[in-house]
């Protein structure tokens, strides 16, 4: 299935088409080539992308899979009638039955983000991203009272990507703080975090996986040695148990799974964000 291409065609960013399409494709053990074509909002552009898809289909000898989120009926008709790929019209598949069910017509808005910059949610999300960047890796202890969550764990356990995902996708102000040998010697979380312990959530990781990740960064160092990784992970987990901090292992979990667990435990209201 490697010689099969999947297109995500949209009159906006294509994020909706790609996200939904990938969710469907994840049900199959295939690894197709992904191509996103955003901002297909004119007749010329749709003809151009049709030519590209048809060329790819002929070249590969198999129909390309085409996930489409086009609002303009004229552009959609051109794609459906002239494209040689397998076209999956995601909007009409769901919107038309919902219009019938609700008894109203959808707004047929082009582009999910056409007016989002004016919304409070968008402003909150930008503020959350700035907050998470400013409080990455324990570089600042200021304004921690504003944090929705403070991620703690050993270095390279997945705190930074999780913090940024929470900020970008859910508008969560997430700080993260690395647990270091000095913290283990004191047998207590850093003093700056103590007043905010209720907001803390721990990430741990299998020592073997941690060793692999750290060796990519600093190969053959004590920092990356399996003995040190086992020691730090064990100490971090012991600290979290003593302090009553909820935690999970990032070893076999995606960022999305980690973030959802954190939201469920710390900010369940944001599961509907």
TAZIRA-V142446 format. One record per residue. PHI is phi in whole degrees, -180 to 180 (none if undefined). D_LAST is the distance of its C-alpha to the last C-alpha in Angstrom with 1 decimal. Layout:
phi:d_last
PHI:D_LAST
PHI:D_LAST
//
This chain:
phi:d_last
none:36.3
-70:36.2
-93:37.9
-132:35.1
-107:32.7
-114:29.3
-104:28.2
-121:24.8
-110:25.7
-150:23.5
-88:24.1
-114:21.1
-76:20.0
88:20.3
-66:17.1
-61:16.0
-61:19.5
-71:19.9
-63:16.7
-68:17.6
-61:21.2
-65:21.0
-63:19.4
-73:22.4
-65:24.9
-63:23.9
-78:25.7
-121:28.9
-85:31.0
-132:31.5
-133:31.0
-74:31.3
-82:31.3
-100:28.0
-134:28.4
-103:25.7
-124:27.1
-86:24.7
56:25.7
-85:28.2
-126:28.6
-137:32.4
-61:35.2
-60:36.8
-66:33.7
-69:33.2
-65:36.9
-63:36.7
-72:33.9
-63:35.8
-61:38.8
-64:36.9
-65:35.5
-64:39.0
-64:40.7
-63:38.5
-61:39.1
-67:42.8
-66:42.8
-86:41.0
76:42.8
-141:39.6
-63:37.1
-72:34.1
-94:30.8
-125:28.8
-89:25.2
-125:24.8
-130:22.2
-114:24.7
-85:24.5
-67:28.1
-65:30.3
-66:33.3
-65:31.8
-64:30.4
-64:33.9
-60:35.6
-63:33.4
-68:33.9
-86:37.7
-108:38.7
-83:36.5
-90:38.2
-83:35.1
-85:33.1
-92:30.6
-113:27.4
-81:25.9
-74:22.3
-67:21.5
-68:24.5
-60:24.2
-109:21.1
-70:21.1
-61:24.7
-63:24.5
-71:21.4
-61:23.4
-66:26.2
-68:24.2
-81:22.5
75:25.7
-136:24.2
-97:24.1
-68:21.0
-79:20.9
49:21.9
-75:20.3
-83:21.5
87:19.0
-62:15.3
-107:15.5
-64:18.5
-130:17.2
-69:14.0
-64:16.2
-92:16.7
-90:13.2
-68:12.1
-61:8.8
-67:11.3
-61:13.6
-62:11.3
-68:10.7
-63:14.5
-62:15.4
-66:13.5
-64:15.5
-60:18.6
-62:18.2
-65:17.9
-67:20.8
-70:22.9
-113:22.4
-79:23.0
59:25.8
70:26.7
-74:28.0
-148:27.0
-108:26.8
-75:26.1
59:23.3
-64:22.1
-65:21.3
-85:18.4
-68:16.9
-81:13.9
-152:15.8
-123:19.2
-85:20.1
-125:23.8
164:26.2
-70:29.2
-59:29.4
75:28.0
-97:25.9
106:22.7
-69:21.3
-64:21.0
-62:19.2
-68:16.7
-60:16.1
-68:15.7
-64:13.4
-60:11.0
-70:11.5
-72:11.5
-92:8.6
-126:6.1
67:8.2
-89:9.9
-82:13.5
-116:15.4
-94:19.2
-141:21.5
-137:25.1
-80:27.8
-86:30.2
-121:33.7
-51:37.2
-62:37.9
-66:35.0
-67:36.5
-65:39.9
-77:38.7
58:36.9
-157:34.1
-67:30.8
-53:31.2
-57:32.1
-67:29.4
-93:26.7
-54:28.6
-67:27.2
-117:23.6
-60:24.3
-64:21.8
-91:19.0
-78:20.8
-139:19.9
-98:22.7
-117:23.0
-124:26.4
-161:28.1
-64:31.3
-55:34.2
-65:35.5
-68:32.3
-61:32.1
-61:35.7
-62:35.1
-65:32.3
-68:34.3
-68:37.4
-70:35.8
-89:35.2
-138:38.5
-63:40.8
60:43.5
-105:42.5
-62:42.4
-54:38.7
-98:38.2
-66:40.8
-64:40.0
-63:41.7
-67:39.6
-62:36.4
-63:37.4
-64:38.3
-66:35.2
-64:32.9
-63:35.0
-66:35.1
-64:31.3
-66:30.7
-63:33.4
-63:31.9
-62:28.5
-65:30.3
-63:32.5
-85:29.7
71:27.6
-94:24.6
-65:22.5
-155:22.7
-146:22.7
-92:24.6
-90:23.2
-57:26.5
-119:25.4
-113:21.6
-77:19.4
-59:17.0
-63:14.2
-67:15.8
-61:16.3
-62:12.8
-64:11.6
-64:14.5
-63:13.9
-62:10.4
-61:12.2
-86:15.1
-111:14.0
-134:10.5
-60:9.7
-64:7.5
-82:4.8
-65:5.6
-105:3.8
-64:0.0
//
